[in-house]
Amino acid sequence: MLTVWAILIDGFIYASWLFLVAAGLTVIYGVMRILNMAHGSLYALGAYAAASALGWYYSGGGENLVMAFAIIAASAILIGALTGLAIERGILRLMYGRDEILMLLITFAVLLILEDVMKLIWGTTPYFAYQPYAALGRINIDVLTVSRYDLLVLVVSVVIGVGLWFWLERTKIGKILRSIIHDREVSEAMGVNVRRMFTITFMIGATLGALAGGITAPIISVVPGLGIEVIVLAFAVVVTGGLGSITGAAVGAVIVGLARATSIHTMPELELFIIYAVMAGVLIFRPHGLFGQVIARKI
Amino acid sequence: MKNSNQRPIWQKTLLGTATSVAMASVGVMGMAATASAEESFKVGFVTFLSGGASGPFGVPAAQGAEIVIKAINEGSLPAPYNTKGVNGLTLESVVVDEAGGPTKQVEEYRNLVQRQDVDAVIGYISSGDCLAIGPVAEEMKMFTIAFDCGTSRLFQEIEDPQYMFRTGLDAVADNVGAARYLAETRPDAVRIAGIQQNYAWGQDSWQDFTLAMAQLMPEAEIVNNQTPQLFQGSYSTEISALQTERPDIVHSSMWGGDMESFTAQANVRGLLSQATAILTTGESGLHRFDGQAPNGTILGGRGPFGGFMPENDLSEWFTQTYVAEHGTPPSYPASKAAQAVLALKFAADSSGAEGVPSSEQLAAALKGAEFESVSGTVRMALAGGHQALQPMSYGEYHFENGEAELRNVRSYSGECVSAPDGYNAQQWIKEGFPGVDCN
């Protein structure tokens, strides 16, 4: 019974982190039809920014936990939004209308460039910003323990998920974005400034990626190559759930999270295999993912 | 003889700046030395300058090598290396990034030998790279020293090595040493668990450790082993899985940022107050844990390196110089790289060559030799004189008043943790360590 509880707790905690990482990726694809490989770098940038800012705060004698969380959010959001704006305005806007594969290759190039930029700025030494993670402590459940920080990540993930849903389904800008998702050309003909909406969407997606990195920074050691590791997992989740679907990303994250937790607790040697086995299994029966929509090709 | 006058000798040494690291990641860069001698000895130095292994291992190793190379050229090393240069020649180095995998490293190696025209190669942290380079070094007849890689298969896969040497210990010594330390200091431990990175290093380490535990602590039960992905970062689920097994000991061969992340997370989650962790590469985190590992956590340094270095003139000089340049004591990768450069100087100075020693002369000088190093006396006593035999040390981490130190340090002689020459290491453990000498 203990193992079942452990699987459920670990599965949902991991799923919440996966969703955080994947949300920005799926928002950008849903609206812009760009499979943004640079999302991994935005995650890493957020992690580096938060780790640096926290290091600065704590080395200056800071102890206030609320302030530490504010620093994480502010640093990650700032770097995510600015980098997103720079990528969209500086590179992507010149490429709109090109083939999806070409856009994927361009964002892959951006990922590689940003990886080296991060080395130039932060070097290769791992960064630790463990203080918020350690300060929150843990909850004991029999022999099991759960980090309160992990539970906080779960709450943040739910808030972001609900917020994204509300933004897309219940706001005017959400309606405009949905109209672009359904038909870009008709939206433009109706007076929607599609390019401006693309800029906003990319900045939001990039900010979500950086925020995921910033929130993760106190848990891990922030090292070069962090973004490349993450992007593969994020792809597995959004492909399982269906590219471009927020609900799909959430459900995909829960399925992958629970499957992985089950494997680790029962057959740890299959930990990696199980994630991609789930993805492959879903794609065999639903080639567009669980919530992916088949789009008719215009002639 | 090569026309060494045509070789560029760069005035400034490398590394230390992120810019140089980024440059190195796309190719080869120069490193070196003052230019006063007419002839120079050119060594290729291969280490991780990018990727997850660069921060904790690759860059400290390059920094350790750089300090020794600079001192060699200045003639400022303590005895017995207080002569200027190697065999009187200025030591010049070419640093190459080890990132990219074995296939790329073989290409880089051939490039070093055939285009960069190096006289020797020192390098390789990754076991996969070592295994790929060993046969190529023999084929190209190039004197090569592996300074860090831990695979016990290196000399199993090279029949009658002539040019390949290793001046560090293999993973078998790490894990036999770990089992011996537990048998002495935690004899009542019953439930043993592990967490290893999911690739050859982690799998081999766990195999060697469990084989040694079966011999040394037969009452102990192996209850679980987790195998997370390399550079995974977050180990929340693995920690839960370990907790449900209620282990007394958690063994890990994880290294670098992964090892430090796991330790910090397991500490917060309480796993390390329920069980004692034994980290075979933990010494690299000695001055980085900053109290995030509980006191009593058992650390290894892959031999008498880093915080386990014995007190001697070389180790004191090396520690002082490293602290002065980098503000922190040298970790074990830095010490191991320094040891390999000292081995090169020893071989060159002892070669009896006039001018630049050939690979054959260097190999003949180092084969089966004993030389002094930052880790004490190194005996090239295994693999037909090509593999170092050294003690293995473990100790407990203690952090007080902002200072970290090792306590309850125990060392085991080389003969106590390494299989005798010609023995398959795993077979040696399974047979109960025949010929072992732990005195």
Boltz contact constraints between the chains, C-beta under 6 A:
constraints:
  - contact:
      token1: [A, 2]
      token2: [B, 244]
      max_distance: 6.0
  - contact:
      token1: [A, 3]
      token2: [B, 244]
      max_distance: 6.0
  - contact:
      token1: [A, 6]
      token2: [B, 240]
      max_distance: 6.0
  - contact:
      token1: [A, 6]
      token2: [B, 244]
      max_distance: 6.0
  - contact:
      token1: [A, 10]
      token2: [B, 237]
      max_distance: 6.0
  - contact:
      token1: [A, 10]
      token2: [B, 240]
      max_distance: 6.0
  - contact:
      token1: [A, 13]
      token2: [B, 236]
      max_distance: 6.0
  - contact:
      token1: [A, 14]
      token2: [B, 237]
      max_distance: 6.0
  - contact:
      token1: [A, 116]
      token2: [B, 22]
      max_distance: 6.0
  - contact:
      token1: [A, 119]
      token2: [B, 18]
      max_distance: 6.0
  - contact:
      token1: [A, 119]
      token2: [B, 22]
      max_distance: 6.0
  - contact:
      token1: [A, 120]
      token2: [B, 18]
      max_distance: 6.0
  - contact:
      token1: [A, 120]
      token2: [B, 22]
      max_distance: 6.0
  - contact:
      token1: [A, 123]
      token2: [B, 18]
      max_distance: 6.0
  - contact:
      token1: [A, 124]
      token2: [B, 21]
      max_distance: 6.0
  - contact:
      token1: [A, 124]
      token2: [B, 54]
      max_distance: 6.0
  - contact:
      token1: [A, 124]
      token2: [B, 55]
      max_distance: 6.0
  - contact:
      token1: [A, 124]
      token2: [B, 59]
      max_distance: 6.0
  - contact:
      token1: [A, 125]
      token2: [B, 55]
      max_distance: 6.0
  - contact:
      token1: [A, 126]
      token2: [B, 55]
      max_distance: 6.0
  - contact:
      token1: [A, 126]
      token2: [B, 257]
      max_distance: 6.0
  - contact:
      token1: [A, 130]
      token2: [B, 264]
      max_distance: 6.0
  - contact:
      token1: [A, 130]
      token2: [B, 292]
      max_distance: 6.0
  - contact:
      token1: [A, 134]
      token2: [B, 268]
      max_distance: 6.0
  - contact:
      token1: [A, 138]
      token2: [B, 269]
      max_distance: 6.0
  - contact:
      token1: [A, 138]
      token2: [B, 270]
      max_distance: 6.0
  - contact:
      token1: [A, 143]
      token2: [B, 243]
      max_distance: 6.0
  - contact:
      token1: [A, 143]
      token2: [B, 246]
      max_distance: 6.0
  - contact:
      token1: [A, 144]
      token2: [B, 243]
      max_distance: 6.0
  - contact:
      token1: [A, 145]
      token2: [B, 269]
      max_distance: 6.0
  - contact:
      token1: [A, 145]
      token2: [B, 270]
      max_distance: 6.0
  - contact:
      token1: [A, 147]
      token2: [B, 268]
      max_distance: 6.0
  - contact:
      token1: [A, 147]
      token2: [B, 269]
      max_distance: 6.0
  - contact:
      token1: [A, 150]
      token2: [B, 236]
      max_distance: 6.0
  - contact:
      token1: [A, 219]
      token2: [B, 234]
      max_distance: 6.0
  - contact:
      token1: [A, 220]
      token2: [B, 233]
      max_distance: 6.0
  - contact:
      token1: [A, 220]
      token2: [B, 234]
      max_distance: 6.0
  - contact:
      token1: [A, 220]
      token2: [B, 261]
      max_distance: 6.0
  - contact:
      token1: [A, 221]
      token2: [B, 257]
      max_distance: 6.0
  - contact:
      token1: [A, 221]
      token2: [B, 260]
      max_distance: 6.0
  - contact:
      token1: [A, 221]
      token2: [B, 261]
      max_distance: 6.0
  - contact:
      token1: [A, 223]
      token2: [B, 52]
      max_distance: 6.0
  - contact:
      token1: [A, 223]
      token2: [B, 55]
      max_distance: 6.0
  - contact:
      token1: [A, 223]
      token2: [B, 257]
      max_distance: 6.0
  - contact:
      token1: [A, 225]
      token2: [B, 51]
      max_distance: 6.0
  - contact:
      token1: [A, 225]
      token2: [B, 52]
      max_distance: 6.0
  - contact:
      token1: [A, 229]
      token2: [B, 231]
      max_distance: 6.0
  - contact:
      token1: [A, 261]
      token2: [B, 237]
      max_distance: 6.0
  - contact:
      token1: [A, 264]
      token2: [B, 237]
      max_distance: 6.0
  - contact:
      token1: [A, 264]
      token2: [B, 238]
      max_distance: 6.0
  - contact:
      token1: [A, 264]
      token2: [B, 241]
      max_distance: 6.0
  - contact:
      token1: [A, 265]
      token2: [B, 241]
      max_distance: 6.0
  - contact:
      token1: [A, 268]
      token2: [B, 226]
      max_distance: 6.0
  - contact:
      token1: [A, 268]
      token2: [B, 227]
      max_distance: 6.0
  - contact:
      token1: [A, 269]
      token2: [B, 227]
      max_distance: 6.0
  - contact:
      token1: [A, 272]
      token2: [B, 229]
      max_distance: 6.0
